[in-house]
Amino acid sequence: MTDVRAYDLSTWNRSVEGEIHRLRLQVDLSWKKEARNLSWFGLQDGMSVLELGSGPGFFTKKLLSLVPNSSITAVEIDPTAIEYFQQYLQGITSDRLKMIEASIMDTNLPDNSFDFAIVRYVLWNLPDPIGAAKEVLRVLKPGGKCVITDYDDEFYSLVDPPAPKRLLGFEKLNQFVTANGGNPKFGRYLWRILKETGFKKLNLEAVILHSDELGIEPLFKISFDEAFLVPVIQQGFLKETELEEIRAETKQFLSSPNALIMIELLMICGEKPLAT
Ligand SMILES: C[S@@+](CC[C@H](N)C(=O)[O-])C[C@H]1O[C@@H](n2cnc3c(N)ncnc32)[C@H](O)[C@@H]1O
């Protein structure tokens, strides 16, 4: 399956294992707050849940315990992610969990079949997020809800003391993402995208992570690991010498006693109207 996408699990990081570790950390660090928001948005045990772009399954596993009587259908396009998912979640019965290899752009799932859909860190990497949101709208039952969790690079992570080389790294990363069909400024359009798609009763919230609570190294790892720059260098957006400068600054930043990082992720919920 070859849909255009800026994110590739196998090339995003220095190794697949490295990226899988980062994705696990990214779920662990924010799960409590995301779970609280999901429940507040209306996720209830027993609902039929659809998770799109489920990756290696770390979020899926948390969902399985948050809604222990729900059936969960996971959709994923990447065979490497699917293989890991199947290993990680093996032994879970098929009435509780189904994995479907498909694109969010065209899932082949029946109309009006799910109560709740979750799309986490997926739409930023797609050239047609409205097309993806339309597909989610189609498969939701009338009155069903969709929650999209995503980011916008301009307020995704704040660091103190300032790290100018890191900003250069982000600029180059953004050029890479844009050239590959994604949108690093996606978060600011979430409301418009859901509105244009036809979702109603929109509700936009944020989850804040702070290094004073969670530690500087893990927050740095999920928000700006220098390993993100591997494909950026490979595609010629960043020079090795620039990477060296970023590395030196990172080392200094991480050893600074007062260093802090704040991360903000966005969560929006929309409802499928009862009559369309
Ligand atoms: C950054 S990862 C996030 C994984 C997971 N949702 C999480 O939060 O841990 C993005 C995932 O979306 C998947 N993806 C990208 N484009 C997709 C598409 N068109 N259809 C389905 N999945 C897609 C990727 O393969 C990857 O597993």
The ligand as a Tripos MOL2 file, in Angstrom:
@<TRIPOS>MOLECULE
LIG
   27    29     1     0     0
SMALL
NO_CHARGES

@<TRIPOS>ATOM
      1 C1          3.6670    9.0840   14.5860 C.3       1 LIG1
      2 S1          2.9640    7.5000   14.3700 S.3       1 LIG1
      3 C2          1.7580    7.4670   15.6990 C.3       1 LIG1
      4 C3          1.3410    6.0640   16.0570 C.3       1 LIG1
      5 C4          0.2510    5.9710   17.1120 C.3       1 LIG1
      6 N1         -0.9890    6.5920   16.6800 N.3       1 LIG1
      7 C5          0.7150    6.5910   18.3970 C.2       1 LIG1
      8 O1          0.1720    7.6450   18.7550 O.co2     1 LIG1
      9 O2          1.6060    6.0440   19.0390 O.co2     1 LIG1
     10 C6          1.9140    7.6980   12.9240 C.3       1 LIG1
     11 C7          1.3090    6.3810   12.4680 C.3       1 LIG1
     12 O3          0.3610    6.6480   11.4340 O.3       1 LIG1
     13 C8          0.5360    5.6740   10.4190 C.3       1 LIG1
     14 N2          0.0210    6.2020    9.1440 N.ar      1 LIG1
     15 C9          0.5790    7.1510    8.3710 C.ar      1 LIG1
     16 N3         -0.1740    7.3540    7.2750 N.ar      1 LIG1
     17 C10        -1.2210    6.5100    7.3590 C.ar      1 LIG1
     18 C11        -2.3450    6.2410    6.5210 C.ar      1 LIG1
     19 N4         -2.5350    6.8890    5.3650 N.pl3     1 LIG1
     20 N5         -3.2290    5.3160    6.9360 N.ar      1 LIG1
     21 C12        -3.0640    4.6400    8.0990 C.ar      1 LIG1
     22 N6         -2.0190    4.8370    8.9170 N.ar      1 LIG1
     23 C13        -1.1060    5.7700    8.5680 C.ar      1 LIG1
     24 C14         2.0340    5.4560   10.3960 C.3       1 LIG1
     25 O4          2.3980    4.2830    9.7180 O.3       1 LIG1
     26 C15         2.3450    5.4240   11.8870 C.3       1 LIG1
     27 O5          2.1900    4.1600   12.4340 O.3       1 LIG1
@<TRIPOS>BOND
     1     1     2 1
     2     2     3 1
     3     2    10 1
     4     3     4 1
     5     4     5 1
     6     5     6 1
     7     5     7 1
     8     7     8 2
     9     7     9 1
    10    10    11 1
    11    11    12 1
    12    11    26 1
    13    12    13 1
    14    13    14 1
    15    13    24 1
    16    14    15 ar
    17    14    23 ar
    18    15    16 ar
    19    16    17 ar
    20    17    18 ar
    21    17    23 ar
    22    18    19 1
    23    18    20 ar
    24    20    21 ar
    25    21    22 ar
    26    22    23 ar
    27    24    25 1
    28    24    26 1
    29    26    27 1
@<TRIPOS>SUBSTRUCTURE
     1 LIG1         1 GROUP 0 **** ****
